């Protein structure tokens, strides 16, 4: 049987629902204070994720790597 591994445990593929498949929720690649390379707006991202969920979204795949802060 196929399973999908998530941060909350393995789930059946039928449980996934509407998914954003390539997101970078937070990142900081700026050096020396370059704010154009930084997105760390926790309240703003919480609002965006809440809007996604209220429209039926249920899964976000964050592609942010450790070197992106």
Residue, then its C-alpha position, 0 to 999 in steps of 0.5 A: x500500500x502506498x503511503x505519503x510521509x508527512x511531518x505529522x506521520x504517514x498518511x494514505x494518498x487519498x487523505x492529501x486533498x488540495x496541495x500547494x506543492x512547491x512553497x517557501x513559507x519562510x526564508x532568509x537568503x539575504x546577506x548584510x541586511x538585504x531585505x529583498x532576500x528575506x521573508x520572515x513574516x510569521x503573522x502574514x504567513x499564518x493569515x495566508x495559510x488560514x485563507x488557503x485552508x478556508x478555501x479547502x486546502x489541506x497540504x503544503x509542501x515546503x521546499x525550503x532548504x536549510x541553507x535558505x535560513 
